[in-house]
Amino acid sequence: RKRWVELKHGRVAQLAILGYLVAEISRFPGELAFGLKFADIPNGVKAIDAVPAVGWAQIFLAVGLVEANGTFGDFEQGELNLPSEVLERRKLCELQHGRIAMLGFAELVRHDLYDGGDKLLQGLPFLY
């Protein structure tokens, strides 16, 4: 059970890092709420205060539904048919990548809270 929870947290951390970096580079068009455009939402930890309470309620409801049901679908079709040693190696790699992502996300949050920079990747003008 603990290994499964670690794997799930690693996957969430990988998605969090991806979302963190994508928000630095591009934004959705349109509005998040009435009168609040996606472009007006700050990056990183500052976005927590900018999202309306109804938006957070929707997020928690969606996550709760996924947690209660387990998944959004039946994914038996995508099972890997690999030799056991290859499958074990890939599982270990996924677990290690998740651990690195958890550390990386913690560093991104630390950067936001203590360095105070408005841009994550400073010194790389071609990204902005």
Steps between C-alpha positions, in 0.01 A plus 500: 500500500778747586676433171177560308445831682859604426446417132177702491662800667788477253261505207317801643834678554600432138173654379543793740846578361366478145215736586735738678729525198221524242342787694832684476496479120135518388145565622154385402297755307180628655380539856534283808202672661287801410741790459809294591713405201747212505772750410429693823576201724856522638739208482587263780387533859351845440229335289345346813357833611394602149272202427142552630364272774254341256794399281672330792174322587482364144860380518449323833174344379667363186795360697265349756297325230812355344626382841163344588470314169867416459528607137292659226487183295600142438854487367547124460553560130831677563667232714863443415596157373869511590743250646505519880855640526421782255174578679674511839767734363236735358307501826819588688574782252148640544539493878838676482367763259213566739741548790703750299179681399392532864835660586481720191153624584607579855783710353260685269279591795804606705611719211161669492477555874853611584669630185206717401577497130206551269657282231610144567772476239686826522777570253338311215332774294403268214234340723314827562 
